[in-house]
Structures are given as structure tokens and as C-alpha cells.
């Protein structure tokens, strides 16, 4: 397309847009005028209709012609129709609300007017009826007056006529007469008639008076209704007036709203026309600009490309597709630049080759630098990890130089020894070694220097607080490349507590072993001693013995009793030898035991007790034995005499003593016994509770072992500390009891003699014991039957029972090897005869059955060895109980 | 370039079309409005205690037409009688109104106030929708149809079932039995017959039945038409019998002071045993405050026979509609009139008022059992008579009904009352046809 066509087209388009804008503006203005005209017609028409409505209502109120009421309804319908037509303006919320209000008010008005018309018709009907009733009343009055002169009461007749005339006058213009006046007149007329209704009146007059009175009553009834409807009518009229006023206000509002809306719309039209004009103008400018660009841009593009070539940019091309002269020039330009570009391309490729070589070398160097950085980073990480291990490991790590001076000291070492790294640095390693272990440690380092190998050892160390702990050490030398020692590393673990527990366990194991052995021996000893002691006691009953023989027998008896005491101690170890506990006062036992042991010696006692020392659950005898054993040891440690301090204290459950960790959470009673003796070295102190270990020449080695065992069986704890030359202190801890103290048991007098001769069945596997018992019982006058074990015993018991001469008492051994023992036999005998009397006899005096024989059906227990007096006392008590029961 | 020109043309077209729709006129031409609905007035006397059913009926008919509406005006029963005459005389009557069949309608026809209904009768085949007897007795005057029967009532004794059962009294079939029962009831301190005649008309049924049961319908017709005297032995006998009942104290003492509804309520409460009243009283029995159940709490029996040789008659009014000749929209009234015989409005009116529908479209089964029995009574009657004030001329009826009130007050003077009545009737210059 040539330049001239392009320019012509531009001007034509501009002209079209101008025409378009003018048309729109004219059209909008015409619509605006038409809208204004419409709202004017609308509002004036509506006002006219309201005016018609008001006039029609007024006419109806005045004349009550049905035609006027129909006009009212027709006008309402007309208004409603106009309002329900398509709106003048687009609907808004307010307009809808207003229309709804108008419609609602109009409906209300219409309904009320309908009611008003009904009331008006009713009113009219009643008015009409009133005239009828008045006519009847008048006629009745006339008839009455015609009759009444016969009564000669002319004055009354005259008054009646006057009043009736008044009534007629009132009825002729109801509106002018007040309701009260009207009814007052009726009342007065009634009062005039009433005398004629009396029974004594003449029948004809009475009848006429009735007619008159009845007419008056009917008239009054109608009048009442008339006034009621009048009130209703006035009220409805007033409401109509209010409603029409409200309607007018609403209509004014509605017209105003429509007018405002229309004006707003016209304003919007103006704005829209202006917007269209502006938009069209802008569009025309854009079109003009576009067309001019279509002409100028190809030339400008050619110029720009030439400038690029001058600057050296041979890649530039001219993008002009037109077929005019400019298009031809562009194509020649592009051909020229293409040839120049191929010449320069060769040079460019060589340049790129050189640059590639430089880049390759640079990359190699960069990679090496990166590898070195990574190695250094790895090393730093490794060092950090090692340091973290050293810091966090739970064992102490100590680095020493070749002179054994401390160079490094990790946090675990600080926890173990109490010195900080700063305090320990530069110190000789011996500063943490206990005096008695210094040589041992020195030997260890000497051996390492010689062998250049690691050495393990355990030795005592001293902490910053002076506490002696046991360390388990692993020591190793640092060697340089010449295999020369440059320093040492020592790794240490605090095994003090672990060592203590191990020793404790070992001690307990030893006691267990001793207990097993002791139990067996003690039982056999008891059986033997029963025979010995029993026979001696029997022999001593012989009154014909020489004095010398009696003395010898008495010595034998003493020795046997000592042997009995020894077996009792042995039984304390025995397995199953549980203490017979009761709630008891430790304070009383301490005082009693100490006084007994130290009576008459050169050792004094110094007591120190808490007020109200808590009671404990304990076997009094065993606990007394503990105290006696410790005090005997203390006295032995003070051959020159001195003072023994005895203290007893309450320890709350919150105590935090490390050695009492197993008793944590329990309130305890602490018994402390301290002497002023020579003290003990550590090696002795460690073995002091071992059985058969004694430093005394005449010691059995059982005293403190028994003490230890008793305290263990009471759930307590015993420990000892000793300083040589100062003294030894024993600490005993027992769980406190919350129960009250037990009352003392009834004391049975042993000097009871047999009052009855019983048939007694004796069961024991030891023949010598059976014989002894047979002799003892026979000596007391009883009939004795003996047997070896339970089955035989049971058979004999049953036989005697069937014969009708039952056995009075059974004495049976508790343990029968290879046969039925006492426990089972007793149960079967009781099955046969529930009230059978059975006594258990055993050398295992620590057996639970012996301490709690009632629970197993026995009536008494005899601990072997026993004397004839023990047997006699037991039987006498049973006989006494029998007598008491029978009574 | 071509594309650019096409784009410009499209943009210009959019602007043009958008502007047209934006600026197009939103307002149609405003025309003065006109009333689309035509209204006609209906005056009726179903007001107060009688108002049941009429509003429902009018609503149904109004609902059937969008363009024509009836405005119903309920007027005081007694005031209606004078107002309608007044309106007709003044020339501003309603388009139509309810009225009583018989002499009252005849009087308006004679005065030329009513529009004949023959055309709509024919166009709507009304003959086929009503019983021929009803058409003959109620609709036709001077050989033309003027009156559209709307409902039919019958007057019977309504009684309190509990009172009768308590005293072991059966509904009497003979007048002597009725009097004997009344004596028993009175002895128990209960009023045998409740009557509320303050508005006069409720007392007339006693005279109607006493005369019909003794003198028969032919004599009564002669009396009603002025062809017999009130001093005839038949009338004197009827008055005497009634006076005897009154003298026996069988009526409530305030019969002249209360209205019929109050008298019905006395029966409801058991204060009285029975009342002689039309079926419109059913609405009083079943509505507030009585709320009694038909047959269970209240029931009916016909006025007993006195002389079995006399034709058995039943009494009751027939209400209907007439169209005024001089009203503005009588064409609309005539158009709407046949709708009153449609089944739905007929049943609505029957339910509300206690009356029987006149349209044969309404089946007997549509009524309750009690009303079905009443309907049978109507069908089985040998003769149907309109009550006194519908049977004789209004002027004579006025005097007659006054005499009933007088009789209630002075039963001993029944003959003097009759003499007075006869004089009053004779004084009327115009006799009813």
C-alpha cells in the first residue's frame, strides 16, 4: 500500500469516531429529558389520585352514599396499579422498602375503610331501627295514656307525654344530644311506668304499662348498640385520617426518591457520554499514531542498523517486510552485512581456542586448592571429636610428661579427685596417691620406663577433700620415633563403691557357708547334748550320790550348758534362723546389755540418747547379743580401762549417707559405740566381721560375725571405722518401727509340778533321746509309749484312741530323717483328735515352727537340749491350762 | 494493516451497542391507573351468635374470581329489617342481600325492589340444583324467581342429654308426655323450657307449633293471610295451652330479658333441660363456651303431636339471596349469585351456621349423624311451614310477636292479649296478600 492511501485512511477513521461521539451525546441528553418528563407525570398523577381518594372518603363520611365508597376503592386500586407498574428507575433497597411500606399502609387503609363502611352501614341500620322503635314507643305511650286516665293520675300522664316528646326531639337529632342525657331520660320514663306494673294495678293498665315498658326496653337496647357503633365509627374515621396522612408522607418520600434517583442517573449519563468521548478521542489518537509509525518505523530501523554496523555490530539486520522502496533498500543492506560477518567469523573461532586452553589450566589449580582445604577441615573435625571424647568420657584421663608432671587433666579426673585442670597442671602425679600406695605407684612407673609397655594396677588415692578412694588405673607410655619415652597417659576409674560392694557380697557368702555348716552341726550337737544334759540332770536326782560324784556331774552339766550356748551361737548363722521380732526399745536393750557386760570392770559408760528414741522391730535376745559382742570387743581394746561412748539417735528418712543407700526412704535408729582403744589397721578392719577371724587368743571368731549376721537379718546395716591410737567406732543402723512397744510376755513359773499321771507318746528318731525322755517322764509318774517316726506314732495314737484310753500328750521331734516329721504327724493326729495335746521338741531352736508353734497346732515347744526341769515345767503348764479350761 | 482496520471497526461497534443499552429508556409511558376489581355489596343479618359460616362462604366465592369481589356487611339482626327497607326506599341499596323466604320477600316483590332471577336461573340450570318443593315454596313469587335459597333451618326441641338421662326421661312423642316430663324436671329445681325472647322472635315457635299441632296447616295459613281472626277458638286454644305451660312455671323467669343464645347456654349448663329453637343454635351448643358434643351431650326431638289426626308439620325459616333492581353493579351480583349454590360454599355455610344446604350437590353424608337425623325429619314432614314472622305480614307479625312477650309476662290475661292483638290487626288498613 502506498503512502498516500495510508494517510487517507487515517483521516477517514478519525472522522468516523467524531461522528460516533456526537451521536452518543445527543442520544443521552434526549433520554435525560424524557426521564425528567416521566417523573413529573408520575408524581403529579399520584398526587391527583391521593387528592381524589381524600375527597371520596370525605364525601362518604358526610353523605354515606355507597357510590363514594366505591370511588375510594377504585382510587386505591388505581394507586396500587400505578405503583406496581415497571419502575421509573432501577430498583434500590430503599426504594423497595418504601414501596413495601406504601403498599402495606395502603392495604391497611383499604381494610380500615372497608371496616368503616361496614360500621357506617350498621350505624345507619341502627339509626333506622331506632326510628322504628321510637314509633312503637310512641304508639305504646298513646295506648297507655288512653288507658291510664281511668286511674285518675293525670299529672303523671302529662309528665309522661312531655318526656316522650323530649325523647322524640332527641331522636330526631341524635348528634345534638349527649348519651348520658338520652339514657337519663329513658330512666326517668321507666320510673314513671314502674308503679303501673305492680301487682295491685288494674290488669288492663298493667298490660299496657308492660307494653310501654317493653317498648322502652327495646328502644334502650337499640340505643345502646347505636352509641356503641357510633364510638367505633369515630375511632375508625380517626384512624383513616391518620393513615391517609401517613400515606401522603410516604408518597412524598417515594416521589423524592424517584426524582433523586433519576437525577443521579442523568448525571451518570453525562459522565458516561464524557467517558465515551474521551475514550473515542484516545482511540483516534492511537490509530493516528499507529499509522504514522507504520510509515516512519521502517526508515528509522534502517538508520539504526547502519549505526550498528558503524559501531562494529555486523549481526544486525533490518526487519522490513514492506514491498515499497524502503523494503528494497533494507534487503540490499542485509546482504552487505552478511558478507562482512563471514569474514570476521574465522578470526573469532581462533580466539575461542586460546581462551579454552587458559580455562583448563585454571580449573586444575582450583581443584588442588580445594582438596587441601578439605583435608585441613577433616583434621580440625577429628581433633574436635577427640577432645569431645576426652571431655565427655566417664573415666579420668591424665597426661604426664616424662617427669611425671601432669600436663592435661580431663573433666572426669576433676570429678574423681576434686582438683580442676588448672590446679592439677604441673603437679607431680604422686599428689593424688594415698600414702600407703606411693611405693606401689612408683613401682608401676619404674616398670613402664623399663618395659616401655602399659601397666594396670589398683591403688588407693587421696582426693582433694582427703577422702581415700580406690582407683583402677591403666597406664601407658608415649614413645617418639626413636622409641624414647616422651610422657605417659593414665586412665583411672573410681571403683571404691564397687569394691565395697564386692567385699560385702563376699562377706555375706562366707556367712552363708558358715551358716549351713553350723546349722547341721548344731542340730546334732543339740541331740547329743540333750542326752548328756538330760542324763546328768537325771543322775543328779539320785539322792544317794556321793558329794564328789555330784560335783563332777555338776561340772559336766556346766560344760554342757556352755556347749549349749555355743550351739545357740552357731544356730544364729544357720539358714532359716530368722529372728523372732517384736516392737522393742533399743535404748532399754542398750542399757541392760551394757550394764550386764561392764558390771564391775574398769571401763565406764557414757550414754548419749535422743529424746524419744524410735522403737525398732527386733529380736531382743539377738540384739542384746550384738551389743554385748561389740562392747566386749571394746573392752578388750582398752586393757587399761577407759570410757565407752554409747549413743542412740533417730535418723529421718531423708538421710543421705552413701553407705545407707539401700535403706534410703526409711526412718532409722542409729546405734553408735565408740571406744578409746588402740584402734585397728585397715587390713584387720576389712576382716573384722569374717567368721572364725579373731585377734584374741581365746576368741572363737564368731562374735562379730554373729553380730554382722544378726544385723543383716534385721534388715539393718553395720559398719566400723578405726583410727589407730584413737579408737574404734561401730555404727549400727536399724529400721525404725511405727508400731507401739510390745508388752512383756507373761512369765510362766517353771517350778510347776505334775499333778496328774498322763499317758504320753514320745516320738524321736534318736534312741538316746527317746530313752532319756522315757526315763524322765516315768520318773514323774507318767505312762510312756515310744516310737521312732511319724507313721508309727500315728498308728499307736490311733490304737490307743480306739481302745478308749487315748494318749494325753504327744512329744515329738520336729525333724526325722527318712520318716514322717513332727509337723506332718501333728497335723494328722489333730485330724484324728482335734483337741490332742502335742509338744514339739527340736534341736533346731531357730526353726520358725519353734518360735511360732501355736500356728502349727502344737501346745508347747521344748528346745534341745533340755533338762528334766524343762520337761516337768512344760507338762505342768499344760496340765494347769487343762484344769483352767475344764473349769 | 487489514487486521488493524477490522479491530478498529469491532471496537467502534462495541462502543455503539454498549451506549445504546446504557442510555436506552427505562420508563414506559405513564398512564392514569384504573380500578381493575369490581366490587359489589352484600348486606346480611348473620351477625353476633348467628355469624357462623358466612365469612368462609364469601371468601370461597371471592377466591373464585380475580375481577369481582363481594364486600359482605354483617348487620344487627333486628336493625337489618328496617335498614334494608329504608335503603330500598331511598334508592341506594346494596347489590344483593340475604332475606327470608315467604311473606317478607313477597312484600319486597310487591313494591318492585327486587330483580327477577329467571335468566340466570335458566342459564345456570338452577332448577336442577334445588328441590322443586323448595323452589316452589321459597323462590317463586308472582310466577317469577326472585329468591335464591341459601340454607334451610328446622325448629325442634334441643335437650341436655345428661339431665334427661339423670331423670330417666325419654324424648316425648306426645304433648302430654312433654308436660309430664316438664313437671318431673321442675320438681328437681331445673327449668324445663329455656326461652330468650328479648328480641321477640324466639318466642314465636311455641305459637307456631301449638297452632299447627292443634288447628293444622290450613287454618294457620288462613290466619297468616288475614283470612281468620285471632279470636277464633283455634287461636284461643293455642294461647290457652301456652299460657298453661307458662303458668305452671315451666319457663325461665327471665324469658323476656335474655336472648336466645343465653337461653341455649342455660341448657348447656343443665340449668334448663331443653329449648325450642332452630338448628342455628347448634353452633351455640358446639362452640365456646358450651363445647358440647352432638348426640353425646345434647340431642333433639320434634315438637310432640297433640292431635294425631292433624297433618304433621315442621317449622323453620329458609334464608336466601335477592338482587336489588336499582343497584349500580347488579350485573356483577347476578354473575356471582349462582356460585352460592356451589358445593364448597354451601358446605362451608352449613358447617358454620348449623343449617342445611339447599343445593342438591351437597350429599347427605356430608352432614354429621345428628344433622342427618334432622334432615330425615325435614324429609319425613308432611308439611313445611315458615315461622310466624315469615308467614304473615311484617306489620301483623310485629303485633303478634309483642303479644307473645305479653303472654310470657301475663299468662292469665291471654284472652285480653288476644283481644288487643285482634284490634291491632284490624286497625291495619293494608292486609297482606
Interface residues (C-beta under 8 A of the other chain):
Chain A: X1 X6 X9 X13 X16 X17 X20 X24 X27 X28 X31 X34 X35 X38 X41 X42 X45 X49 X65 X66 X67 X70 X73 X74 X75 X76 X77 X78 X79 X80 X81 X82 X85 X86 X87 X88 X89 X90 X114 X117 X118 X121 X122 X124 X125 X126 X128 X129 X131 X132 X136 X203 X204 X206 X207 X210 X211 X214 X217 X218 X221 X222 X225 X269 X272 X276 X279 X280 X283 X287 X290 X294
Chain B: X1 X4 X5 X8 X11 X12 X15 X16 X19 X20 X22 X23 X24 X25 X26 X27 X28 X30 X32 X33 X34 X35 X36 X37 X39 X41 X43 X71 X73 X74 X75 X76 X78 X79 X80 X81 X82 X83 X85 X86 X87 X92 X94 X198 X200 X256 X328 X398 X402 X405 X406 X409 X410 X412 X413 X416 X417 X420
